[in-house]
Amino acid sequence: MMVLGAVLMVVKARAHVHVTGRVQGVFFRAETADRAHRLGLVGWVRNLSDGRVEVLFEGEKQDVEEAVAFCERGPPGAQVQKLDVKWENWKGEFSDFRIRY
């Protein structure tokens, strides 16, 4: 959120994230979804067949940044080795945050 004079601006953001490491079987998807819900974000999270987790967050920029920061460490039991983040233009195509299977 940015304040310009008396005008309040909400900056929207979208982040497409790939998380590498010990990130499956440690509740990464569930914890990420819980964090996204608490932050009011929309999008999805899913496991990939190569062992990574893929996440797409949309919402207010500062909230998306906080969710991405969570992905850098993950839940207890996770061992994040690498985080690839691609910032994209906000599209507003989701109404909630879901775990995809």
N, C-alpha and C positions, 0 to 999 in steps of 0.2 A: 504494500500500500504506500502511495506517495501523497504528500500534502503539498499542494501548490497554492499559496495564498490561502483562500478560504475554500478552495476546491479540493475534494478528496478524490484521488485517482486510484483505481484498483488496476494493478498490472497483472494480466493473466499470463500464464506460462504453461509449457508442455515439455516434459522430459521423457525421453525413451532411454531406458537403462538396461544394461546387460551386466549381471553380477556373476563373477567367476570365483570358484573356490569350493569349500565345503558348505554348500548352500541349499542342498536338497536333503530332506529327512531331518531338518532341524527347525521346522515350523517357520521357515522364512516367508512363505506365501501368506500364512495366517497372520503373522506379526506385521507384515507389510500392509496387508488389507486393514488390520486394526488401526495401524498408524494413519493410513490414508483416510479412513472413516473419521477418526478423531480430528484430523486437520481439515475435513470438509472437501477432500479431493475426489476426483472421479478418474476412471480408467480401469486398468486391470493388471494382474500379475499371473505369471504361469511358469511352470518348469519347462525347460527345453530338454530334448533327448540327449544333448551333449553334456548334461550335468549343470548347465548354467540356469539362472533364473532371469526372466525378462519381465520388465515392468514398464507401464506407461502411466505417467501421472499427468493430470491436468488440474489447474486451479490457480489460486492467487500465488504469485511468484514466490513470496517468502515461505509459503506453506509447501510448495513444490520443492524448494531448496532444502527445507527441513526434512522432508521425506527422502530426498536423495542422500542427505547426510546420514540418515538412519541406515540406508542401504550400504553405506561405506563400512559399517561395522556389523550390521545384521543382529539377529536375536542371539541370546546365549546359545552356545553350541556351534554357531556358524563361524567359519574362518574365511573371510573375504580376502581373496588374493588380488582381484582386479575389478575395477568398476569402470565401465564405459558408459558415458552419458552423452547423448545427442540432444541438444536443445532445439526444439522445433517451434513453429508458429502454433499458437493455441487455435484449436479447431472447434471446441465446444460440442463434440459429437457424442459425449457420454452423459448419462444421467445419474450414474452411481459408480462405485468401485467394486469390482468382482474378481474372484479367483477363477481363472480359466483352467480347464482340464483338457 
